[in-house]
Amino acid sequence: MAILHIVGLGPGSWTGLPLGTYQILQEGKKLFLRTERHPVVQDLEKKGIRFHPLDELYEQAEDFESLYQEIVDKLFREAKEHGEIVYAVPGHPGVAERTVRIALEKGASAGVEIKLGPGHSFLDELLLRIGVDPTDGLLILDGTDLKASSLNPTLHTILVQVYNQEIAAEVKLCLMEDYPDDYPVTVARAVGVEAQERVEQVPLYELDRLDFVDHLTTLYLPGSEEARITHRQFSKLVEIVQILRSPEGCPWDREQTHQSIRKNVIEEAYEVAEAIDLDDPDALSEELGDLLLQVALHAQIASEEGTFTIHDTIQAINDKLIRRHPHVFGNKDAADAEDALTNWEEIKRQEKREKGLPEGVSILDSVPASQPAMAVSYKLQKKAAEVGFEWPDVDGVLDKIKEELEELRETQDKSEELGDVLFVLVNLARYLKVDPEESLAKTNHKFRRRFAYIEKKLSEQGKSFQNSTLEEMDHWWNEAKMLEKK
């Protein structure tokens, strides 16, 4: 079997090169360097050690992952041709080296034995410079593949492989999702390399403006318990709710049950909807937070009861979203939004069958009766329409409205007949492709504005509703309408 030795060149200085690595390099086996852009390379040349850099592959690759795969493929070919070769990487072969991980994963199946040699990581030097003990909590991430979901600002964080200003810009934008713009970032270049080392602290927003960022650059962000940091984390909300429900917490919060705060969920959802109708982003952000609190409270109560936790809730919705979107996460196609919705409904029915749940004797059983009456009415008529139970055109709906209004005028049971009128009006909204709840909400807001205008005008005249006529109020109402049209 062919053999591939992998060794590390240390962080950059000749004195940082492990003795064991130097001995392997002197043995005369064909030597490949992932990159010759490393300070030790000049010392290797001076000592007559021949090598073959792989830098040209960087220029040919479309992205980093394909680059790393091509490097490993080439190394495997060379190892099989020569029987035994050496591959040297900057720093330590086990730290921030994707090519090494790929080689270890695929070596056996490719018929190549991987032998890892010594190395000295730049992280050792960096931790000394910044004075951090990794046992205090340390997160090490790859700057070329950084995701906000991987961040934990309460931990010391090191970002490796911040190769250039372009990557630095991408890293900055990602970090700003969790960190303030002025958060201190330590930028360390060529740590441990005499005369080349540069360590500076800058505010986060300046990160991509530094002209010395290159392939030897690493970033460090200190862990923080500041409120402006921790209060942006979902985990902090869960922690706060746990404290509120604890024996040392709030007496009111401790007494609540699922049933006692049931109405709060509905109220907060309506306030979210109102913020949407008002097109008020600040209010929407705040109201979504209030709704999220209800989720956290119910999950905490359930956790105390031993039924489920917030993590079960999150897993359930993540699993459901992936399962019900096979056209995104699977191999099923969806031509348009309607097609995607059809897929969703079919998967829901399949899930019921797999759970052994009754699918109901009526297609209307899937519409929950606990929702607001207008929403239930809309969904009931939509379900009926899916199987052809509807008028062929909107004229049929308009005729039905006239019929129901006439029955309302003549009947003694006004409540039931008024319900019939409302039901047909909801169906008209469906024909017009208008959300009746949204439409009515807009009219409610319009009524508030115009009525407030009447109040304002009467107040300016020193009058009240009690000493004003309907004609006066109607005049100001019409004036409010005219002003809205301007």
Buried (B, 14 or more C-beta within 10 A) or exposed (E): EBBBBBBBBBBBBBEBBBEEBBEBBEEEBBBBBBBBBBBBBEBBEEEEBEBEBBEEBBEEBEEBEEBBBBBBBBBBEBBBEEEBBBBBBBBBBBBBBBBBBBBBEBBEEBEBBBEBBBBBBBBBBBBEBBEBEEEEEBBBBBBBEBEEEEBBBBBBBBBBBBBEBEBBBBBBEBBBEBBBEEBBBBBBBBBBBEEEBBBEEBEBBBBBEBEEBBBBBBBBBBBBEEEEBBEBBEEBBBEBBBEBBEEEBEEEBEEBEEEEBEEBBEBBBBBBBBBBBEEEEEBBEEBBEBBEBBBBBBBBBBBEEEEBBBEEBEEEEEEBEEBBBBBEEEEEEBEEEEEBEBBBEEBBEEEBEEEEEEEEEEBBEBBEEEEEEBBBBBBBBBBBBEEEEBBEEEEEBBEBBEEBBEBBEEEEEEEEBBBBBBBBBBBBBBBEEEBBBEBBBEEEEEEEEBBEBBEEBBEEEEEEEEEBEEEBBEEBBEBBEEEEEE
